[in-house]
Amino acid sequence: MTKAQAEQTIAELTKKINYHSDLYYQKSKTEISDLEFDQLLAQLAQLENQFPELREVDSPTQRVGGTITKEFTSVTHKYPMLSLGNTYSKEELEDFDGRVAKGLDGEAYEYFCELKFDGVSISLTYENGLLVRGVTRGDGVRGDDVTSNIKTIRSLPLKLKSNDAPASFEVRGEVFLPKEVFKQLNKEREDIGEETYANARNTASGTVKMQDSAEVAKRKLDCYLYYLLGIPVETHSEAISKLEAWGFNISPTYQKCHNIQEVIEYINTWEKKRLELPLETDGVVIKVNRIDQQQQLGFTAKSPRWAISYKYKAESVSTRLNDITYQVGRTGSITPVAELAPVFLAGTTVKRASLHNANEIARLDLRIGDFVFVEKGGEIIPKITGVDLDKRQANLTPVIYITRCPECGSPLERKEGEANHYCMNEKGCPPQIKGRIEHFIQRKAVDIDSLGEQTIKQLYDLGLVKSPADLYDLKKEDLLKLDKVKEKSAQNMLAGIEQSKAQPFEAVLFGIGIRYVGKTVAEKLVRHFKTIDHLAKATLEELIAAPEVGERIAQSVFDFFRDSENVREVERLKQSGLQFESSAKEPEKVSEVFNNVSFVVSGVFEKYEREQLQEIIIANGGRILSGVSGKLNYLLAGDNMGPSKKEKAEKLGVKIISIEEFEQMLKG
């Protein structure tokens, strides 16, 4: 493809992707499937990798990330990001109202109320309709430039649709992790043996500061905007209307209130109703609506006098701890669960709460029969926050953590540096076996949607399936032995099993269930090693050298393929017809500037991922070698490159080049 053809195709793809993106995020409609959308995006990304000079700053590919940031640049805010004063009672609100009335010398005023979102404050700068900078709050005076990460938020316009926006302005809002996304994220972490995140707010904060924007994109952050700076408006409500007209994502929960009593009514209305929203909220922000009145009221050293935050009290109830049960996960991780006397809390009846691990039980000093205080952490997950010691009976004894697996009776182990206990009987513990099969068939793995948890349980109990590979030996007569399964259902199940053979290698690798190998790591391993045979034969050093693979993951993968039963299982899956080679096409040749020149790419690069650089090299006629040898032409060195590669290259006389030198070579 010529550069001119690529330019035209990129323009067409960009227009089409932006159309479907706007349809989904602004109008809640869809005309194509997620898969079709992702394919359009992948096609655009591939073209931009081949022709980097054609990549626009507002390209839809900015949404999927790919920028590696070693250090976030500190930026001074044009307008300081002050914090708000907090209040927890209606009386304090009335006191605030009194101060406003006094400060305005009896002039009429009104309020603008917005829900206070529990996320991360962000300041965005737009110039000539383009998003040019996203900066965290920091200390209020200076924050971190996280533009590459912020651009991955799909609901945030990279380019304004409206032509009537000013040449330059600033808009502020809250970046958050939707409740359902947070739940799914924790489920996935639990599924691969990782510790779950405590709450959505802290997870959103950590995500915004991640170094790899491609990983940020996968977290599916969202953002509500609520404040406009840098252009003249008469009221805050007018500013919000402008932001809506320009295509910004504004929470529809705001309301203009004529007096403090209407403010209190708004607060009361949303105290329960807010629990139905897709994100966490912890209060209400009340602002004087007119801008000139805001200026008249002014600021204290820390906060504006014209605004205040009302914080909802976390709802806490006391109920009896009837028992502690222990769940065994797919990786053998033991999770203690508090069995509670049912109690109504934050809109739902709570009967159980996770106790996480032995440390938490010891910290709370729990006894069966205690009355415990229960809250909903971020209105999502019930948690025990303490014990009502006034109600503790004298004959209760401290909980002693179990020492054997509650399912198979095997001794539990606690690995150094980990809080959880584990059952190590992975080949014989029923929940672990069933869990691995359930993990294998899930949508992000081989996607056999005609099967489910109950079907797997029955197949296991009947002795028909003891591992994922057994699924491919099932016959119709086997499935007809299951409860409520008739001819048609059995055929659908077999069809689903057959269709799963078309799933790509990265999905199969994720489905195999190697500990710590989540979806992202599986994709990185497939891209790096290409085939299951190369991956299985890789040394520990070669695994550690792969992108995104640290020592813990490398050791887990290495150990997995040194287990003869695992090797046999993979071989059976291979014989059944599953995909164990990368289906990714080699980049289309765009030049011969690196004709037959060999490279090793090592370290971290600010503007590129390693895989992206490798694709550029191949697309321009070059070759990628797996390690440093006398045959190597160039070692392309980024930051944090391993010292052994550098030493070996110097010893063999291999030329070490920087990314700047590489880019110069690319120009010919």
VOGU-3710 file (C-alpha; in Angstrom, 3 decimals, decimal comma):
1> mtkaqaeqti> 0,000/0,000/0,000  1,318/3,446/-0,936  1,416/6,335/1,506  -1,375/8,115/-0,399  -3,589/5,016/-0,245  -2,849/4,623/3,462  -3,753/8,259/4,107  -7,129/7,853/2,403  -7,877/4,562/4,216  -6,887/6,074/7,585
11> aeltkkinyh> -9,263/9,007/6,997  -12,147/6,654/6,104  -11,530/4,381/9,069  -11,236/7,343/11,466  -14,559/8,769/10,268  -16,301/5,413/10,614  -14,868/4,671/14,102  -15,740/8,139/15,399  -19,290/7,744/14,103  -19,828/4,439/15,908
21> sdlyyqkskt> -18,070/5,673/19,045  -20,298/8,760/19,235  -23,360/6,612/18,632  -22,447/4,328/21,547  -21,163/6,794/24,147  -23,367/9,805/23,471  -26,592/8,254/22,161  -26,461/4,774/23,792  -27,053/3,078/20,419  -25,105/0,495/18,426
31> eisdlefdql> -25,092/-0,473/14,748  -22,157/-2,904/14,807  -20,883/-5,525/17,242  -17,977/-4,970/19,658  -15,921/-7,377/17,563  -16,546/-5,415/14,349  -15,650/-2,158/16,142  -12,423/-3,668/17,506  -11,519/-4,956/14,046  -11,880/-1,452/12,573
41> laqlaqlenq> -9,690/-0,085/15,357  -7,067/-2,818/14,839  -6,980/-2,090/11,103  -6,404/1,614/11,796  -3,691/0,877/14,383  -1,854/-1,398/11,963  -1,822/1,288/9,268  -0,629/3,932/11,729  2,183/1,647/12,872  3,310/1,280/9,273
51> fpelrevdsp> 2,993/5,024/8,617  3,660/6,714/11,997  3,788/10,140/10,347  0,069/9,789/9,431  -1,062/9,279/13,030  -3,112/12,319/14,156  -3,173/13,512/17,765  -6,944/12,903/17,897  -6,801/9,486/16,233  -9,237/6,923/17,693
61> tqrvggtitk> -6,221/4,671/18,323  -5,282/7,015/21,175  -8,165/5,323/22,977  -6,347/1,977/23,086  -3,121/3,477/24,393  0,356/2,181/23,732  2,391/5,034/25,163  4,916/4,070/27,833  5,526/6,841/30,361  8,548/6,485/32,641
71> eftsvthkyp> 7,919/9,678/34,587  4,903/11,955/34,578  5,822/15,586/33,954  4,792/17,952/36,728  2,551/20,782/35,478  1,524/23,986/37,285  -2,239/24,521/37,123  -3,312/27,717/35,394  -6,137/27,880/37,933  -5,402/26,209/41,309
81> mlslgntysk> -7,474/23,077/42,023  -8,706/23,839/45,515  -10,451/21,333/47,738  -13,944/21,914/49,109  -14,927/22,294/52,729  -16,923/19,302/54,008  -20,098/19,201/56,033  -21,980/16,235/57,464  -25,196/17,779/58,814  -28,151/19,870/57,627
91> eeledfdgrv> -27,367/22,397/60,391  -23,883/22,974/58,977  -25,438/23,497/55,539  -27,731/26,155/56,967  -24,684/27,808/58,556  -23,009/27,820/55,135  -26,144/29,373/53,638  -26,040/32,061/56,304  -22,430/32,918/55,403  -23,362/33,135/51,712
101> akgldgeaye> -26,288/35,462/52,454  -24,095/37,680/54,597  -21,309/37,749/51,989  -23,760/38,804/49,275  -25,259/41,618/51,395  -28,830/40,407/51,041  -28,705/40,030/47,228  -30,855/37,192/45,819  -28,960/34,010/44,912  -29,551/30,388/43,970
111> yfcelkfdgv> -27,586/27,136/44,171  -26,505/24,492/41,700  -26,320/20,949/43,134  -24,294/18,042/41,724  -23,555/14,605/43,104  -20,006/14,211/44,404  -18,406/11,355/42,502  -15,894/9,149/44,273  -13,066/9,180/41,771  -9,978/11,143/40,758
121> sisltyengl> -10,074/14,859/39,939  -8,728/15,769/36,524  -8,093/19,033/34,680  -8,323/18,991/30,875  -7,073/21,645/28,472  -8,553/22,012/24,976  -6,962/24,117/22,255  -8,568/24,665/18,858  -11,047/21,916/19,653  -8,407/19,294/20,505
131> lvrgvtrgdg> -7,631/17,711/23,873  -3,998/18,670/24,466  -3,422/18,014/28,159  -4,841/16,077/31,093  -3,412/16,854/34,539  -4,152/15,325/37,950  -5,049/17,490/40,917  -1,741/16,790/42,685  -1,315/19,231/45,567  -3,774/21,676/44,000
141> vrgddvtsni> -1,001/23,885/42,608  0,904/21,291/40,555  -0,246/17,983/39,141  1,016/15,203/36,863  0,551/15,247/33,091  -1,332/11,997/32,358  -2,593/12,949/28,894  -1,791/9,629/27,200  -3,793/7,750/29,844  -6,720/10,180/29,832
151> ktirslplkl> -7,059/9,858/26,066  -8,058/6,201/26,527  -11,379/7,256/28,135  -13,912/6,570/25,392  -16,575/9,046/26,584  -14,088/11,945/26,546  -13,929/13,883/23,246  -10,442/14,011/21,735  -11,839/16,528/19,244  -14,942/18,633/19,825
161> ksndapasfe> -17,812/18,201/17,394  -18,976/21,785/17,890  -17,332/24,709/16,080  -18,509/27,353/18,547  -16,137/26,317/21,350  -13,463/28,923/22,210  -9,875/28,556/21,001  -8,653/27,608/24,471  -10,379/26,566/27,688  -10,061/24,242/30,661
171> vrgevflpke> -12,634/21,756/31,889  -12,542/19,738/35,107  -14,154/16,522/36,122  -13,878/13,213/37,909  -12,327/10,073/36,450  -13,958/6,952/37,859  -14,160/3,195/37,506  -17,787/2,078/36,955  -19,097/-0,382/39,553  -19,569/-3,222/37,063
181> vfkqlnkere> -16,084/-2,725/35,614  -14,600/-2,779/39,114  -16,457/-5,984/39,984  -15,291/-7,657/36,758  -11,721/-6,488/37,326  -11,684/-8,049/40,792  -13,271/-11,249/39,492  -10,520/-11,569/36,889  -7,787/-10,919/39,457  -9,266/-13,502/41,794
191> digeetyana> -9,501/-15,919/38,887  -5,757/-15,795/38,124  -4,682/-15,864/41,762  -4,053/-12,143/42,255  -5,133/-10,179/45,334  -8,330/-8,201/44,701  -8,524/-4,403/44,836  -9,995/-2,762/47,943  -12,209/-0,117/46,318  -13,005/1,498/42,990
201> rntasgtvkm> -11,724/4,964/43,911  -8,181/3,848/44,767  -8,132/1,556/41,746  -9,120/4,454/39,467  -6,382/6,593/41,033  -3,759/3,884/40,464  -4,974/3,307/36,899  -4,629/6,985/35,954  -0,952/6,801/36,998  -0,090/3,514/35,235
211> qdsaevakrk> 2,950/3,693/32,940  1,434/1,763/30,026  -1,593/3,497/28,498  -2,580/0,264/26,703  -3,201/-1,256/30,129  -5,155/1,844/31,170  -7,407/1,424/28,125  -8,327/-2,099/29,220  -9,548/-0,797/32,606  -12,421/1,078/30,895
221> ldcylyyllg> -12,255/4,253/32,961  -15,016/6,809/32,519  -15,258/10,509/33,303  -17,945/13,036/34,257  -17,180/16,719/33,668  -18,569/19,422/35,943  -16,602/22,665/35,734  -15,640/25,068/32,917  -12,822/27,618/33,180  -11,292/30,228/30,909
231> ipvethseai> -14,374/31,624/29,141  -16,950/34,200/30,271  -20,302/32,795/31,427  -22,917/34,317/33,726  -23,820/31,169/35,663  -22,468/27,723/36,413  -25,633/26,221/34,884  -24,828/28,047/31,615  -21,327/26,539/31,683  -22,769/23,045/32,146
241> skleawgfni> -25,121/23,600/29,182  -22,150/24,600/27,008  -20,209/21,491/28,022  -23,219/19,322/27,128  -23,534/21,059/23,744  -19,835/20,474/23,018  -20,218/16,724/23,560  -18,861/16,286/27,088  -20,169/13,541/29,352  -22,218/15,278/32,059
251> sptyqkchni> -24,018/13,319/34,765  -27,764/14,056/34,366  -28,191/14,165/38,162  -27,631/17,917/38,642  -30,324/20,368/39,739  -30,723/24,122/40,201  -32,100/24,971/43,668  -33,624/28,319/44,639  -32,807/28,088/48,352  -31,147/25,921/50,991
261> qevieyintw> -34,349/24,002/51,692  -34,471/22,831/48,070  -30,812/21,837/48,444  -31,697/19,698/51,466  -34,583/18,119/49,525  -32,126/17,290/46,702  -29,744/15,701/49,236  -32,554/13,617/50,753  -33,806/12,519/47,310  -30,408/11,208/46,230
271> ekkrlelple> -29,363/9,567/49,518  -30,932/6,250/48,447  -31,428/6,900/44,742  -27,664/7,330/44,178  -27,125/3,645/44,990  -28,730/2,820/41,617  -26,123/4,828/39,682  -23,322/3,065/37,747  -20,575/4,660/39,852  -19,747/5,356/43,475
281> tdgvvikvnr> -20,915/8,633/45,021  -20,169/9,915/48,495  -21,979/13,232/48,725  -23,318/16,371/47,071  -21,483/19,509/45,902  -23,417/22,758/46,395  -22,308/25,838/44,426  -23,610/29,388/44,215  -24,855/29,514/40,625  -23,953/33,050/39,489
291> idqqqqlgft> -20,271/33,543/38,602  -20,157/37,197/39,660  -21,496/36,191/43,074  -18,843/33,460/43,292  -16,209/36,128/42,647  -17,769/38,395/45,261  -17,655/35,639/47,888  -14,065/34,731/46,980  -11,824/32,091/48,556  -10,183/31,103/51,788
301> aksprwaisy> -6,585/29,844/51,608  -7,806/26,289/50,929  -11,318/26,411/49,492  -13,950/28,599/47,805  -16,491/30,385/50,034  -19,175/29,892/47,383  -19,176/26,086/47,400  -19,330/23,278/49,932  -19,457/19,498/49,938  -22,092/17,584/51,874
311> kykaesvstr> -20,851/14,066/52,693  -23,290/11,208/53,134  -22,568/9,095/56,186  -21,530/5,551/55,325  -24,456/3,362/56,313  -23,395/0,901/58,987  -25,493/-1,765/60,697  -24,848/-4,271/63,445  -25,667/-7,948/62,972  -24,662/-11,331/64,392
321> lndityqvgr> -21,721/-13,325/62,992  -23,229/-16,816/62,783  -20,254/-18,613/61,236  -17,188/-18,365/59,026  -17,060/-20,601/55,977  -14,118/-21,067/53,616  -14,241/-21,017/49,824  -11,632/-22,665/47,596  -10,826/-20,827/44,355  -9,517/-22,137/41,054
331> tgsitpvael> -5,917/-21,438/42,076  -6,368/-23,081/45,487  -6,666/-19,733/47,277  -8,763/-19,940/50,446  -11,212/-17,084/51,082  -12,935/-16,883/54,481  -16,538/-15,670/54,308  -18,572/-14,238/57,189  -22,031/-15,833/57,413  -24,275/-13,130/58,903
341> apvflagttv> -27,749/-12,871/60,324  -29,553/-11,236/57,341  -29,622/-7,443/57,579  -30,877/-4,712/55,214  -28,051/-2,394/54,127  -27,791/0,274/51,382  -30,708/-1,080/49,381  -30,066/-4,834/49,629  -30,251/-7,648/52,175  -26,758/-8,700/53,223
351> kraslhnane> -26,141/-12,266/54,418  -22,434/-12,687/53,719  -19,251/-10,613/53,674  -15,724/-11,458/52,559  -13,097/-11,551/55,312  -10,265/-11,689/52,747  -7,649/-13,671/54,713  -6,353/-14,798/58,116  -4,776/-11,391/58,758  -8,169/-9,691/58,562
361> iarldlrigd> -9,752/-12,163/60,977  -6,895/-11,599/63,442  -7,091/-7,805/63,013  -10,794/-7,794/63,832  -10,267/-10,331/66,660  -13,455/-12,125/65,607  -15,463/-14,675/67,565  -18,405/-16,687/66,278  -21,456/-15,122/67,922  -20,045/-11,583/67,911
371> fvfvekggei> -22,203/-8,684/66,777  -20,261/-7,012/63,982  -20,586/-3,687/62,183  -21,148/-4,055/58,457  -20,759/-1,401/55,753  -20,856/-1,533/51,990  -17,409/-0,538/50,765  -18,080/2,020/48,056  -21,712/0,808/48,034  -20,482/-2,331/46,275
381> ipkitgvdld> -18,951/-4,960/48,540  -20,205/-5,657/52,075  -17,377/-5,522/54,599  -17,027/-5,976/58,347  -15,511/-2,853/59,870  -15,445/-3,802/63,532  -16,948/-5,668/66,471  -19,602/-4,321/68,851  -17,650/-5,141/72,007  -20,524/-3,977/74,251
391> krqanltpvi> -22,529/-6,972/73,035  -19,721/-9,552/73,209  -20,527/-12,535/75,416  -17,848/-13,700/77,878  -17,797/-17,324/76,691  -16,876/-16,597/73,045  -13,422/-17,734/71,868  -11,237/-16,243/69,086  -11,567/-17,755/65,625  -8,731/-20,136/64,768
401> yitrcpecgs> -7,985/-20,191/61,051  -8,329/-23,601/59,396  -5,191/-25,610/58,650  -6,682/-28,041/56,105  -8,633/-27,570/52,889  -12,386/-27,626/53,636  -12,996/-29,562/50,398  -10,250/-32,185/50,116  -8,581/-32,139/53,542  -5,091/-31,330/52,235
411> plerkegean> -2,816/-29,230/54,469  -2,910/-25,514/53,666  0,233/-23,530/52,853  0,918/-19,839/53,130  3,494/-18,633/50,624  6,101/-16,136/51,726  4,993/-12,559/51,066  1,345/-13,526/50,475  -1,621/-12,997/52,789  -3,681/-15,932/51,511
421> hycmnekgcp> -3,522/-19,611/52,408  -3,542/-22,161/49,580  -4,599/-25,744/49,052  -1,744/-27,253/47,043  -3,732/-30,311/45,886  -4,511/-28,700/42,530  -4,905/-32,014/40,676  -7,254/-33,606/43,232  -9,246/-30,808/44,913  -12,760/-30,735/43,355
431> pqikgriehf> -13,380/-26,937/43,458  -9,989/-26,317/41,852  -10,650/-28,848/39,095  -14,158/-27,512/38,383  -12,872/-23,945/38,656  -10,212/-24,558/36,014  -12,811/-25,962/33,605  -15,179/-23,050/34,284  -12,285/-20,656/33,680  -11,456/-22,441/30,415
441> iqrkavdids> -14,967/-22,113/28,955  -15,537/-18,441/29,891  -16,128/-15,767/27,249  -12,597/-14,304/27,434  -11,099/-17,783/27,069  -12,420/-20,399/24,596  -15,992/-19,073/24,938  -18,207/-22,176/25,120  -21,411/-20,334/26,055  -23,565/-23,448/25,648
451> lgeqtikqly> -21,980/-24,814/28,829  -22,143/-23,270/32,306  -21,232/-23,750/35,948  -24,040/-26,228/36,688  -23,334/-28,245/33,542  -19,635/-28,483/34,470  -20,617/-29,607/37,982  -22,793/-32,394/36,598  -20,147/-33,480/34,085  -17,576/-33,607/36,888
461> dlglvkspad> -19,855/-35,460/39,317  -20,629/-38,062/36,639  -16,899/-38,545/36,025  -17,193/-37,408/32,407  -14,927/-34,331/32,633  -11,887/-33,971/34,899  -9,937/-31,453/32,787  -10,604/-29,040/29,895  -9,268/-31,559/27,372  -12,008/-34,022/28,397
471> lydlkkedll> -14,610/-31,618/26,949  -13,404/-32,478/23,457  -13,969/-36,208/24,018  -17,644/-35,758/24,947  -20,288/-37,468/22,828  -23,990/-36,812/22,536  -24,857/-39,854/24,653  -22,671/-38,445/27,449  -24,519/-35,122/27,451  -27,934/-36,800/27,408
481> kldkvkeksa> -27,093/-38,216/30,858  -27,327/-34,679/32,303  -30,464/-33,387/34,020  -32,922/-31,613/31,704  -30,655/-32,040/28,662  -32,518/-33,185/25,559  -31,393/-33,857/21,991  -31,378/-30,195/20,896  -29,478/-28,989/23,984  -26,872/-31,709/23,557
491> qnmlagieqs> -26,372/-30,714/19,919  -25,935/-27,057/20,933  -23,340/-28,020/23,524  -21,371/-30,085/21,022  -21,586/-27,257/18,476  -20,260/-24,787/21,071  -17,372/-27,096/21,924  -16,546/-27,464/18,229  -16,686/-23,688/17,617  -14,255/-23,095/20,486
501> kaqpfeavlf> -11,509/-24,683/18,385  -11,438/-21,482/16,316  -10,567/-19,263/19,281  -7,160/-17,586/18,871  -4,050/-18,810/20,668  -4,076/-15,977/23,238  -7,621/-16,933/24,332  -6,616/-20,608/24,648  -3,465/-19,712/26,602  -5,510/-17,588/28,998
511> gigiryvgkt> -8,041/-20,434/29,297  -5,390/-23,013/30,204  -5,205/-21,201/33,525  -1,534/-20,655/34,320  -1,384/-18,787/37,606  -0,863/-15,004/37,229  -1,404/-15,227/33,445  -4,378/-12,972/32,838  -5,774/-11,947/29,475  -3,218/-9,178/28,924
521> vaeklvrhfk> -0,195/-11,285/29,873  -1,446/-14,095/27,613  -1,625/-11,658/24,694  1,919/-10,436/25,385  3,293/-13,984/25,606  1,637/-15,015/22,330  2,916/-11,922/20,547  6,435/-12,599/21,816  6,746/-16,387/21,517  4,329/-16,998/18,596
531> tidhlakatl> 3,720/-20,737/19,337  3,029/-22,932/22,363  6,165/-24,957/21,597  8,393/-21,876/21,779  6,706/-20,813/25,003  6,987/-24,270/26,572  10,706/-24,519/25,771  11,563/-20,987/26,922  14,135/-20,669/29,682  13,420/-18,644/32,788
541> eeliaapevg> 15,704/-15,905/31,460  13,870/-15,821/28,109  10,505/-15,592/29,868  11,654/-12,717/32,072  12,903/-10,912/28,953  9,399/-10,975/27,403  7,339/-7,754/27,655  5,215/-7,349/30,833  6,591/-10,586/32,327  8,269/-10,210/35,693
551> eriaqsvfdf> 9,991/-12,900/37,735  6,815/-14,132/39,460  4,897/-14,643/36,198  7,954/-16,106/34,459  8,480/-18,629/37,285  4,806/-19,629/37,161  4,894/-20,198/33,381  8,227/-22,018/33,598  6,963/-24,329/36,362  3,700/-25,008/34,494
561> frdsenvrev> 5,509/-26,444/31,477  7,846/-28,521/33,667  4,850/-30,480/35,005  4,304/-33,621/32,931  0,526/-33,636/33,527  0,237/-30,071/32,242  2,285/-30,959/29,162  0,002/-33,952/28,484  -3,077/-31,734/28,901  -1,739/-29,183/26,402
571> erlkqsglqf> -0,868/-31,977/23,971  -4,422/-33,359/24,223  -5,873/-29,889/23,535  -3,527/-29,549/20,579  -4,638/-32,930/19,207  -8,258/-31,832/19,627  -7,662/-29,020/17,156  -7,310/-25,912/19,324  -5,157/-23,005/18,178  -1,614/-22,927/19,565
581> essakepekv> 0,027/-20,588/17,069  -0,329/-16,826/16,752  -2,790/-15,787/14,047  -1,317/-12,266/13,863  -0,147/-11,376/10,396  3,345/-10,091/9,803  3,307/-6,318/9,207  2,945/-5,360/5,541  6,241/-4,248/4,002  6,430/-0,472/3,570
591> sevfnnvsfv> 10,149/-0,083/2,738  13,493/-1,871/2,606  15,342/0,697/4,693  16,411/-2,070/7,123  16,873/-4,728/4,428  18,173/-7,857/6,195  19,445/-5,785/9,159  18,950/-7,520/12,509  17,806/-5,936/15,775  17,221/-6,823/19,399
601> vsgvfekyer> 14,866/-4,392/21,151  15,352/-4,148/24,914  14,206/-1,855/27,720  11,334/0,625/28,092  10,582/3,383/25,577  8,565/6,520/26,239  6,801/6,734/22,864  6,659/3,081/21,816  5,897/-0,412/23,044  8,571/-2,974/22,240
611> eqlqeiiian> 6,179/-4,930/20,025  5,381/-1,749/18,115  9,088/-1,170/17,416  9,520/-4,774/16,322  6,600/-4,408/13,881  8,127/-1,210/12,459  11,470/-2,990/11,966  9,847/-5,949/10,171  7,629/-3,644/8,070  10,787/-1,890/6,870
621> ggrilsgvsg> 12,649/-5,055/5,897  14,500/-5,768/9,140  14,757/-8,902/11,275  14,196/-9,461/14,988  16,581/-11,775/16,843  15,766/-13,414/20,189  19,087/-12,592/21,852  22,413/-10,821/21,551  24,954/-12,719/19,438  27,808/-12,070/17,029
631> klnyllagdn> 25,268/-12,101/14,164  23,342/-9,129/15,588  23,644/-5,746/13,852  21,978/-3,413/16,415  20,837/-3,490/20,015  18,060/-0,858/20,298  18,346/0,199/23,922  15,602/1,759/26,027  15,532/2,643/29,703  15,928/-0,101/32,333
641> mgpskkekae> 17,575/-2,469/29,851  19,106/-5,498/31,512  22,875/-5,030/32,158  23,711/-8,490/30,820  22,503/-7,607/27,300  24,535/-4,387/27,309  27,673/-6,162/28,546  27,316/-8,942/25,982  26,753/-6,464/23,127  29,827/-4,460/24,135
651> klgvkiisie> 31,909/-7,624/24,404  30,835/-8,810/20,931  31,180/-5,375/19,355  27,462/-5,060/18,571  26,428/-1,445/18,034  24,054/-0,114/20,732  21,693/2,598/19,465  19,165/4,924/21,118  15,560/5,452/20,001  16,593/8,828/18,497
661> efeqmlkg> 19,270/7,122/16,384  16,744/4,467/15,345  14,225/7,113/14,225  16,964/8,819/12,221  17,831/5,499/10,535  14,146/4,942/9,753  14,094/8,174/7,741  16,762/6,681/5,513
//
